[in-house]
Amino acid sequence: MERGVYAQGWYARQHNYHPSRPARRLKMLDDFTDYRATMLTWPALGGGGISLPYLEQEAAGEIPARFRFYGYVTDQEFNHACSERGIKAFGVIFLMQGWEFPAELSEDEDEVLSLNELRGVGKRTRLGLREFTQNTYPRLWNSYESYFPGGLRNSEGDVVTDLWEECCSRDIHGEALRADWLECPDREHICHLMDTNNPVWREYVKAVIRIQVDAGVDGIQFDEPDGPMGSLKYGGCFCKDCMKGFTAYLRSLPARQVPADVAGALDDFHYGRWLLAHGADRIPAENPDFLARAYVTFVRARNAANFHELASYAREYAARAGRSLLISANLYDGAPWHDPLAADVDVLVPEQRHTLYRQPGWMRYIAAFGGEKPVTISFNPYGGILPALVEELNDGRGIDRYRTMMYEAAALGANMSVPYGAWMGSVIEDAMYAPHNPTKVIQGFLADNEHFYTRSTVNDTAVVYSMDSNLHDEAFGGAVQARLDPVTGRRGEAHSSSAFFGATDALARAQHPFDVVIFHDGVLREDDVTPERLRQYRHLVLPDCWALSGGQVDAVAGYLDDGGRVIVIGDLRGGDDGTSTARILEHPGTRVVASARTVADDAGDAQVEIKALTDVAVNLQRTSRGTVALHIVNYEYDDALDRTAAVDNAEVSVRLPEPVTRVRVHTPGEEPYEGAVSTVGDRFTFTVRALSSYLVVELL
């Protein structure tokens, strides 16, 4: 397990301004050490979206003596100090952000008197990518040509004279799209939504990579790796590179897949003009047709190729300097279009889009999404409970809420990064800081008991997530849900109706510990499921899997032939290749149910039973020492007392295929103790003295 700190370091009671972070201080390292951190997310070197000279100033610009007095350091010095303490510091690249800020300069245009927050002094102007490209202020910044001696040319061969305008996503009328979730409504800055489908932007990002590697980062974190998929909430991207690429994709499809009216227009096809001619001014996310779905499929493939190009370049550039380099990425909720990207990273740093107090289904999903790679999650303010939790923490309340959320991630196979000046959106003027002393206890427990936190389980139920089956629903549903309220700056509430999350929620509430098995698309990421991989499970749940490949059907049918039992929820079909699922549906070991709510009953008696509690999550992990650890997360909360509703002398029963003679109970902040076990068949029963937010029972 990596123990992350979400180290944005923004100031309390002030806007969280992108893309640059507040200057780093040495005192931060003491806090990170207290939190037993092994890596930092979003920590440094974010200013590439303003200009390359600005980024170089973040890396190694002069720090005045007054600021040295309080331990301020350059980002390069900060990276080095982190490495000395064994903490991995990543540079962050915001792939969708191209900025321009209001500024005030000296008369000679050789000094910035104010930037972003203006003072009413000096010469009023703007600073950003446009001014960098055009060498508007040579006394402030190194020239554009010093980074790109031959200049840059776009896909049509034209010389680029304005990166800001050249590389942005565009709506159906050709207007630049703006990243509204980053712009503070009471400020004059502008953030264009940049497009990695544009090869010029990828070349610019490679220059950012070079500067970050030269500044000594341990790794590079790519934020916003969605590419044009992120433009769907605005109606889609219709820039020249997306349109040329999409037309080429349509022409490459087998004729039988393309409707006749589209096929007849492909000689000079332009998706934007097509939509306008049919009375639409955006890609129809609410009611997607063939072209909308094809656009998403095209963008997923281009996004994977673009990300692979950038990640490979970063590793190759570091290798030329004799260094290794880690790659991480913010893969958000782990959507199907992020699945190919996960294969290219060393560690996943998802910023969950909709944070809740209780989310066992998603935690088990994102742990599976990472596979054998560590996953360290960050809170997200746009939907869910985070603004309310921050207010509670600021008032000295909600500590047990926070505590349970931190333990939940670890118990269910991931890690929740410690929020340290963490992102609260562009409207709320505040940043999230973890309560220091409780966090030291949480992180200390995780660090001192690392052997409990592996990616190997002994859970006997698994739920399948099919990437191809969920791609389009997630893309279009997410696009609608991601549209921000213009007043609050927050997303709409997300209430997933998917059978997958319905099934995982039902299992968690019934105290069935479960795994998630990912069925990859087999094109952009290897389809690696086999009957052998499934044999661990008594039950395999297939929720709305209506695009299975032949290999996936073979694996499930082989599992059934080996004595496994399958529960099908909703539709079960093969994909476009004509694969039949009859071998699954007609097998005597298969049961078809209409609703995800009943899946727990169909899965039989729960592997874990805790009769004193009704709202818990459980997980059975194989420790690195070979024993089994039962993780118990207690969600029951007493709002009046503002604390977890603890239970004394709770009886726990576990079904395991191996003998258990005694247990050792580990509760954070307390000494472990041992207890006796009674055995009936393959069930082992014992008592835990006190169960508050979280504990681990080692089965010996």
N, C-alpha and C positions, 0 to 999 in steps of 0.2 A: 504494500500500500504506500502510495505517496501521500504525505500530509501537506496539503496545500494551504497557502494563505492568499486570499483574494486581495492583492496588495495594491489596489488603485491609489490609496493614500489621499483621497480627496478630503477637503476640509468639511468639518461639521458646519451646519447652518449656512452653507453656500452652494451655489450651483456646481454640479459635476461637469466641468467643461472638457469636451473632447477637442482634439485628440491628445493633447499634451497633459502630462501628469504634474502635480506639484513636485517641486524639487525634493529629492530623497535626502533623508537624514540618517546619521549613524544610529540614533536612538531606535529607529525602526528595527534595526538588526537585533537589538536586545529583546524587543517584543517578539520577533520571529523566533528567536532562540527559546524564549519562554514557551512559545507555542509548539516547540519541537518540530518546526517546519522542515520539510525536505525540499520543497519547491515553492516558487511564487508564481502567481498568475496575474497578468496585466500589470507588471511592476514597473516597466521602464521603457524609454525610447519609443514613445508613441507618435512623435511629431512629424513623421514622414508625410502625413496627409496635408501638412502646411507647406513644407518645402524640404529639400535635402539639406540646405545650409542650416535651417532651423533644427533639423534632426542632429546635425553635427554639433550644434551648440548644446543640445541636451546631453550629448555624449561626452563632450570635453570642453564646453565653454567655461570661461573664467567665473569662479565663485568669489565674490568680494569678501574681504576679511570679516566684515560684520556678520555675514552668513556662515563663514567658517567657524566663528565663535560658537555657534549653536549646532555644529556638526553637519551642516549641509555639504553635500558632495555632488560631483557630477555623476551622471548615470553610469559612466564607465568605471569610476571609482566605486560606485555602489555595487556593480556587478562583481568586481574583484573582491570586495569585502564580503559579499554573500558567499562566494566560492570558498573563501578562507574558512567560513563557518560550516561548510558542507551543505549549503542551501543553493539550489539551482535557480538562477535568475534568468528569465526569458525576456527578450525583446518582443514587443507586440507590434504587429502590422495590421492596421485596419484596412482591409481590402476594399471596403465600399466607401471610404471617406476621402473626399477632396475638398479642401477648406479655403475660405477667404474670410479674413477678419478685419474689422475696423481698427485703425491704428492712428497714432499721432507721432510725428517725427520731428527731430530738430530741424532748424532752418537749412543746415547743410545736408540733410538727409543721411546722416551718418550715425544716428542714435535713435532707438525706439524709446519714446517717452511714455507711451501707453499702448497696450495691445488688448483687444477684446473688451476690457473694462476701461472706458475712456475717462480722462481727467479734464478735458477742455483746454488743453495746452498744445503748443506747437502746430505743425502742419497736418491737417486731417487727410487721411488717405486709407488705402486698404492693402493688406498683405496676405499673400497666399500663393497657390500654385500658378495662377495667371502671371503675377508679378515676377515669380521665379523664372518662368519660361521666357519672359520678355526682358529679363535683366533690367527691370524698372528702377531698382535701387542698388547700383553696383557698390556703393559704400557700406551697405548693410550685409549683403549676401554675396558669396562667390557666384561666378557666372554659371548659367545653365550649361554652356559649352564645356566648362571644366569637368562636368560629370558625363556629358554626352558629346564628345569631341566631334563626331560626325553628324550630330543632330539625330532626331528621330523622325521616321516616316510612318504614316499610317498604312492601313491595308490597301488603300487606293494609290499609294505612292506619293502622297502629298507630304510636304515638310510640315511638321507640327510646330505651330507658333503659340499655342495656348493649350496646355495639358488639361486645364480645368474644363474647358469646353469640349476638347477632343475626346476625352475618355469617359464622359459621364453617360449614364443611362438616359434614355429619352422616351417620353410618352408618345402616344400615337400621332400627335400633332408636331412632334419634333422638339418639344420643350424639354429642357433639362429637368430630370427628376431630382428631388431633394430628400435627403435623409432626415425626415422630420422628427424622428425619435431622438435625434442628437442636438437639434437646434433649440436653444433656450428662447422662449417666446418674448422675453424682455431684453434680448440682445440683438445686435445687428449682424451677427456672423451668418454665413451661409455655407451649408455642407451639401455639395453635389453627391449624388449616389453614383459611385464609380463602377465601371463594368469590366470585370476580368476577361470577358470575351474580346475586349479590345487589346490587340497585341502591344500597342503602345503603353497601355497601363501596366501590362505584365513586365515590360522592360523597365518601367519606372520602379515597380515593386522590387525588381532585382537589384536596382541601385540602393534601395532601402535595406535590402538584405545584406549587401556588401558593407554598408556602414555599421549595421548592428553586429555583424560577425567581427569586424575590425575593432569594435568597442568591447569585445570580450564576453558576449552573452553565452550562457550555457546552452541556450536553445532559442528557437524562434516560435512564437505563438501567432498563428494566423487567426485573427478575429474576422467575423463576418465572411466566412468562406462560401456563402450561398451563391455568389455570382448573380446572374439575372433572375434566379429563382426569387431573390428578395424583392424584385421589382413587381412581382405579381400583385402585391397588395395595392399598388398604384395603378394596376391595369396591365402591367407587363412592360418589357423593354423593347423598343422599336428602333434602336440605333442601327447604323449601317452594318455593323459586324454581326449583331444578332439576326438581323433580317437576311443577310446573305447566307449565314450559316444554317438558318432554319429552312430556307428554300433548298439548299443543297441536301439537307437531311430528308426533306420530303421526296426529293427526286431519287434518293437512294433506297426508298422503301419498295418492297414488292408491290407490283401493281394491284394485287388483290386487296391490299390493306388501305388503299387510297380511294376515297369516294370519287365518283366520276366527275362531279363538278369541280373538285379540287384538281384532279389529274389533268383536266382540260385547260387549267389556268397556269400550269407550272412553268411554261416557257418564260414568262415575265412576272412570276408571282412575287408579291410583297404582302406579307401578312397584315400590316397596318392598313394598306389601301383596301385589301379584301374586307377587313372588318368594317371600315368606313362605308364601303359600298353596300354592305349588308346591314347598315343602320346601327352599328355598334362603335363605341369609342374606347373600348378596353377588351382585354381577353375575358370571356365570360366565366368568372370563377364560380358564380352561384349555380350555373347550369352549363358545365363544360361540354363542348362537342368534340368531334374528331380532331380538329385543328388545335384546340386548347390542350387536349391531352397529348397530342403529338409534340406541342411546344414544350411541355413539361418534360417529356421523355428526352427530347433533344437537349434541353438545358441541363438535365442531370448528367448526360454523357459529356457535354462540353465542360461542365463544372469539374467533373472528375479529372478530365485531361488537363485543364488549366491548373488545378491544385497540384497534380502530380508534377507538372512542369516546374512550378515554383518550389515545391518541397525538394525535388531532385536538385535544382540549381543551388538551393541553400546548402544542402549536404556536400555537393561537389565543390562549391566555393570554400567552405570550411576545410574540406579535405586538402585543397591546394595549399592552404595555410598550415597544414599539419595538425588540424584539429578535428575532433568529432563534434557533432552538433545534434541536439535533440530537436524534434519537430512536434509541436502540439497544435491543437486547433480547437476553437470554440464550435462544437458540433451541436449546440443548442439541445433540443429534445431528442436528438438521434433520429432525425427524419430519414426516410428511405433515400433521399438524394445525398445525405451525408454518409451513407454506408460505404461507398467506395473510398471516401476520404479517410475513414477510420483505418483502412489498410495502409495508409501512407504516413501515419503519425506514430510517435513513440508513446505519447500519453494524451489522453482526452481531457479537455477542460470545458465541459458543457456548461453553458449559462442557461439554466432551465427557464423556459419562457413563462411558466405559470407555477409559481411556488406555492405549495400548500403545507399545512401543518402535518398532514397525513398523506403519504404518497408511496406506499409499499410497492404497488404495481409498477410505477415508473422507475423506482430505484432498482428493482430486479431487472427491468428492461434495460436500463442504461448500463448496468453491470455486464449484462450479456452482450450488449452492443459493443462494449470495449473488448470483449474476448479476453485474451491473456494480458491485455495492456491496462495499466492503471487508469482509473477514472477519478478526477477530482472536480467536483461540481461547484458552481457558484450560484448564489441567490440572484434572483431577477426581480426588479420592482414593477414590471409592466402589468402583470396580472397576479391575482392571488392575494396573499396575506401580508406581504413584506412591509408596505407602508405602515400598516397597523402595528406590526410587530416592532418596528423601529420606534414608533411613538411609545409603545409600552416599555421598551428597554430604556429609552431616554427618561422615562418616569420611574425607573427602578422596578418595573414589573416584567412579567413574561419570561423570566429566566428559565423556568422549566420548559416552556415552549421551545425556546432556543436550544436548550440542552437536548431535548428529545429529537429535534431536527438534526442536530449534529451526530447523535448516536445512530439515528435511523439509517443514515447513509452508510456508515461503517458496518452496521449489523447486516445490511442487505447487499454488501459486495462492492461498495464504492467509497468515496470520501467526500465530505462536505468541506470546502475550503473555509478557513476562518475569515469572516468579513473584516477588512481593515481599511476603513475609508472607502467602502464599497459603493458601487453604482446605485443611485436612486432615481435615475431618469433625468430628463432635461427640465422638468417643471418643478419638482420638489427640491427645495433648497436645503439639503442635508446629505450626509453620507452615513453609511452603516458601519459602526464599530462594535466589535464583539465585547461583551462584558469580560474584563481581563481575567479576574481570578477564577470564575467558573470555567473559562476557556482553558486556562492552564491545567485544571483538573481533567477536563475532557481530553485534551491533547496528550497529557501525560499518560492517561490510561491507554489510549490507542498506541502510543509509542512503546510503553512498557509491555504490552501484550500483543506485539506484532504477529506472533505465531497463530493467533486466532483469526487473522484477517487474510484469508487466501481466496483463490478463485475456484477452489474445489469444494463440492458440496456432496451431501448424502441425502438430499431431498428426493422424494420418490414420485413427484408430480412435475410435469413440465408443460409450458404453454408455448405454442409456436407463434412467432411473428413473421409473416411473409412480406418481404419488401415489395415485391411486384404487386401483391394484392392491395397494399395500402398506399402506394406511391401517389396516385392521383387524388384520392380522397384527402390525404394529408396535405398535399400541395395546395389544393383549392380551398379546403376548409381552413388551413392555416393562414392563407392569404386574406380571407375575410376576417378571421379573428384578429389578425395582426394590425388591422387599421386602428389608428390611435384616436381616442377622444380628444378633440381640439382644446378642451378646457383642462382636463386632468392630465393629459399626456399619457394615459394608460390604455392598454388593450382591453377589448371586451372580455368578459368572463368566459373561460374555456370549460365547457362541459362535454367531454368526449363521449360520444355515443358508440364508439367502436366496440365490437364484440371482444376484442383482445383485452382492453382495459376493464371492461365489464367482468370478464372471466378472472383476471388477476385480482380485482377488488373482491370478488366473491370468495375466492380461495383464501386471500389474506384474512378476511373477516371470519372465516370458518377455521382458522388456525392450521391451514394446509401450507407448510413451507413448499415453495415451488421454485423451479428454475425457468428461465426463458431460453428457448432455442431459436436462433435466427436462421431463417431461410433466405440466403442471399439471392441476388438476381441471376447469378451464373454467367453474366457477361462483363459487368464492371467490377464484380467481386466474386471470387470463386464460390461455387455451390458445393459446400464441403460436408453436408450432412450425410451420415451413413447409419445403417441399422445398429452397428456397434456403438455409435455415440449415443443412441437412444435407449440402450438396454438397461441403463440405470433406473429407468422410470417405470412405475406400475401403471401410470396413466399419462397419456399424451393428449393435450387439448389442442384442437385445430379450430380457431375462431375465424370465420369468414376468410378462409384461404381459397380464393377463387382464381388464382393464377399460379398453380404449382407446376414446376418443371418435371420432366420425366424422372430425373434423378431423385427429386424430393418424393415423388410418389413411390419409387422403388424403395427408398429408405423407410418410409412409413409402413409400406406393405411388408417389408422384411422384418420390421419391428413387431408387427402384428403376428406374423408367422412364428416369431420367437416367443410368443405368449403375452405380448404387451396388449394394453387396452387403450382404445382411442375414443375420445369424445369429440364429436364434430358439432360446432355451433354454426348455424346459418348455412351459407353456401360453401360447397367444396367442388372446385373445378380445376382443370388444367389450364395452362396458359394458351397463348396464340399458336403454339406448335401442335395443338390437337391432342395433347396428353389426356388420357382417360384416368379418372379417379375411381373407376368401378371396383378395382381390387381392394380399395380401402372401404368404400361405402357398403360393399356386399360381404365384407368379412364378418364372421360372427363375433369378433372382438371389438367391433365398432358400434358405438351408440350415437345416434343423431338427436340433438336437443334443439329446441327452438330459441331458448333464451340463455344468455350468459349467467343470469341470476341463479340458475339451477345447477350450475356446473359443480359446485362444491358437494351437493347431495349426490350427484352422479359419480363423483370421485371416491365415494365411500367414506369410511371413518378417517378422521384427520390423523396425520402422522404425529401431531403434537396436540395435546389437550391441556388447557389451563382453565379449569372450571370457574375460578374466582374472577376471571376477567373476560370481557366480551370484545374489547377493542385493542388488539395487540397485533404485532407482526412478529413472525418467527422465521428463523433461518438456521439450517443445520450445515455447518461447514466442517470440512476435513482440515484440521490444523496442520501446520508444517511439521509438527511432532508426531503426526499419525493418529492422534485422538480425534474425537468428534466434539465440536463446540456448538451448543444451542444458544443462539442469540435471541433475546426477548426484548422487544420494544413495546413500552406501555403508552398508548395514546390517550388513555382516560384522564381527563383533566377537570379539576374543580375550579371553575371560573371565579366563584366567590372567594375562595382561599388563594387563588392565583398560584396553584401548584398542581403537579401530577397527583392523581388520586392513587396513593400507594396502597398495596395490599400486603398484609402480614400472613405468613404461614400458608402460602399458596401451593396447592398440590399440582404437580406437573407430571404428565405421562407422555412418553416418547416411544415410537415404534422404530426399531433399528434392526438391521440384519446381522448384528454382531453383539457379543455379550457386553454388559455393563455391570460392574460390581459396586461402584461408588461414584459420587459426583463431587466436584469442587466448584464452588460458586464464587464468581468474581463480580463484585459491585464497585463501580468507580468511587474512589475516595475511601474505601474500606478494605480491611484485610480479608483475603479469601478464607473460606471455611469449607470443610468437607461434610458430606451427608450420606446417609444410607439409602439403598435402593431396594425396592421390592420388584420381583419379576413374575410376570404371567405371560408365558409364551415369548413373543418377540416385543412385548411392551414392558417398559421400565418406568417405575413411578417413584417420585421423590418429592421432597418439600423444600421450598426456598423460604427463608425466614422473612425476608422483606423485599418487595418488588416495587421500586419507584419508576423512574424513567427508563432504566435500561440495566440489564445485567447479562453475564455470560455464564452458562453452566457447562463445565468441562465434564464430559462423560467418560469415565475411566474404567 
